[in-house]
Amino acid sequence: MLSRPGQPLAVTFRAFAANHQQVSVDDEDLPSNLVVDDLEALYDEPLPEFDEAQLRRVDNSVKAMPIIVISTPDYEDEDNDDTNESAAAVDADADEDTEAAGSDGDDAAAALVTKGEVVLDNRVFGVAIRRDIVQRVVVWQRARWRKGTAHTKTRAEVSGGGKKPWRQKGTGRARHGSIRSPLWRGGGKAHGKKKRDFSFKLNRKVRQMGMRVALAAKWREGNLFVVDVEGVDSRRTGEFVDALEAVSYTHLTLPTIYSV
């Protein structure tokens, strides 16, 4: 149980007994392995939940997205005085434009690197959100990723144990026929893992529908961006991140970028 900021933090210890002990301690008395980054976030209002009925409806609205132009930064000679002077002049002009725009400076900078618009196809980005379809596709993908190489040896595959360790009767000990029985240390594994193929068949139309639902969900979340990558010369992730930083689009995450 957590208290309001500025008040002692009440920690409740619950044991497997009938009686429970509740102790109030200060933040300084907390153990070192208990880290609370921001208590204020615990008291924020929860985000509004999505309307399930609305998610199951088809969205036929016009979806116009700006095309973000990204190009690989030029890493040529940076010691050239003329280049530095021209770059400084461009930066000064950009600063003046940003100050004139006020709080919309980021939007103005973003508008400088956009090129036209593209209207998304509602057959892909306007479909109803089907969580059951996405779940089936994700389970199918993860099953295909599994290697299935786990293998254990049974008592027949473990070397040794061909001789009966002692006679059946007369020793006073339990009867055994092999030292490679699953009861013995170093023996075989009963019902152990074997190499197998975890993949299974999923209809092609279901897989395609899962991709459409995933893209439509990205659109409704506002995590979809259209990027023109003709100016990107390399396929390396680091250089692509540098290209994003050059156009002040560092808030974009790589898994949510789809090129046209």
N, C-alpha and C positions, 0 to 999 in steps of 0.2 A: 504494500500500500504506500503510495507516494503522497506527500503533502504539498501544499502550495509553495512557490518559491519564496525563500526567506524564512520559512518555518522549518523546524526539525524534520528530518526524513524518518518516517515511521517504517520500520522493517518488521515484518511478521514472520516468525519462524514456525513452520508447521512440521510436526514430526508424526510418525506413525504411532501415535498414542492418543489416549482420550483427552489429555490436557494439552492446550496450546499456550505458548508463551509469546507475548507481544512486547517488544522493547523499542523505545524511541531513542534514536541516536542522532548525532550531528553528522554533517557531511564529512568532517575530518576523521570520524571514527569508522567510516566505511572501509571495508577491506580493499586492498590495492587492485584486486582483480575485478572489482565492480566499478564500471566506468559509465557515467551518465553524462552524455554530451550536452543535451539541451532539454532542460525540464520544461521550458516554455512550450515546446512542441507538443507536450502531452496534454495541454489544456486548450489547444487550438480547436476551432470548430471543425468537425469532420467535413470532408468534401462531399458535395451532393452526389448521390448514387445515380447511375444511369437508369433511365426508364426502360425496364425490360420489354414492355410492349412496343416502345419506340424502336428499340434495337432490332426487333423482329420484323419491322416494316422495311419495305424497299424505299431507298432514298433516290428520288428522281430529280433532285435539284441540280442546277448547273454548277459544275465543279471546275472553276477556272483557277489554275495555279501558275504563278510566275516562274519562269525558267531562270535558275541561278547559274550564272556563268562562272566557271572555275578554270583557272589555268595554272600551270606549274610556275612557281616563282623563278625569276632569272637570277642565277648565282654567278654571273660573270664578274669582271673586275669591278670591285666596289671602291677601289682607291682612286678612281678617275675623278679629278676635281670637277670637270664639267658635268659628269653624271650626278655627282653629289649635289652640285648647285641646282641642277634642274629638279632633282628629287626633293630638295629642301623647298624650292618654290612651289612644287605641287603639294607638298605637305602643308605649307602655309595657306595655300588656297583652300585645301580641304578643311583645315582648322577653322578658317573664316566661314565656310559654308556650314560647318557643324554648329558653330556658335550662333549663326543666324537662324538655324533650324530650331535651336533650343532643345527641348526635351526629345524632339523627334530626330535627333542627329543620327541615331542608329538606323532608323528607317530610311533616312536620306542616303546614308552610306550604302544600305542594302540595295536601294533603288539604282545605284550607279552600276551594279554588277548583275542586273537582271536583263534578260533579252526576251521580250514578248511574253506571251502566255500560251498555255496549253489547256485544252478542255479535256478533263478525264472522262473516260467512257463509263457510263453508269452501269453497263453490263458487268463491269469488274468492281468499280469503286462504290457502286450504289446498291449492292446486294444486301440482303438482310444478314444480320450477325447471327451465325449459327455456331454456338459454342460446341455443340455435340460433334459437328463436322470437323472443327479445328482439333478437338480432342482426339478423334479417330486418326487424323493425319499425323499429329504429333506422336501418338503411340506407335504408329506405323514407321515413322522416321527413326525414332529412338530404338525400335526393335531391329531395324536394318543396320544401325550403327554398332550394335553389340557384336563383339568378336566371336563369342561362343567358343573360346579356346580353353576354358577351364576343364581340367581333367584330373581325376583322382584314380588311384589304383585299387582294384578289389583284391580280395585275398588270393585270387587266382593269378593276378598280375604282379604281386609283390614277390621278389626273389626269396628263396629259402622256404623253410617250413615244410619240406617234404617228408620229414620223419616225425613220427609221433613223439612228443617230448618225454613222456613216461607211460608206463603201462596203464591199462584201464583201471585195474582194481589193486587194492593192497597197499597203496602208498598213503592213504588218508587225505590226499589232495583232490581237488576237483578234476574231473576228467577233461582232457583236451586232446585234440587230434592234430593240431598244428600251431606253431608259434606265430603264424601269420594270420590268425583269426582276428576279426575286428575287436575282440576283447583284449588283445595283447597290445602292448606298446610296440610300435613299429609294424603292426599288422595292417591289413587292408582296410579300406573305408567301406562301410556298409551304406548303400544308397547314396554314394558320393556323386559329385558333378561329373558329367561327361561332355565331350565336345558335341555341340549341337548348333543348328541353325535357327535363330530366333525370328527370322524374317517371316512375314506372311503376306498374302496377297490382299491388296486394296484396290478397288476399281479405279480406273484412270479418271473417270468423271468426278469421283469423290475427292481425289487428290487435287484436281483442278479447282473444284469448288472450295476446298480448304484454303488454297492460295488466294482466291478471290475474296473470301471472307477475311483473311488476314490483312490484305491490302485495304479493304473497306474499313476495317477497324482502325488501321493506322490513320486513315483520312479523318474519321470521326474523332479520334484522339487529338488531332492536330500535329501528328508526328510524321507527316509525309511531306517530302520536298522533292521537287523536280530539278535535276541538275544537268547542265550541259557540260560534258567532260571532254569536248573536242580539244581544248587547250591543255589537257593533262597528258604529258608525254610518257609518264612512267606509271607502272602498275603497283609501285611500292606504297605501302600504307603510310610510312613516314612522310614521303613527299606529298601524298594526298592530304595529310593533316596540315602540312605546311601551306598547301594551296588554300585550305579552308581558313587558316589563320590570316593569310594575306588579304582575304576579302571579308574579314571580321565575321565569319560564320563558324566560330569555334563552338557554338552551342549545338551544332548539328552532331549527331552521333552516327558513326559509320553504318551500323545495322539498319538505320532508317533512311538511307539515301538510295534512291533508285534512279538510274540514269536513263535518258531517252535516246 
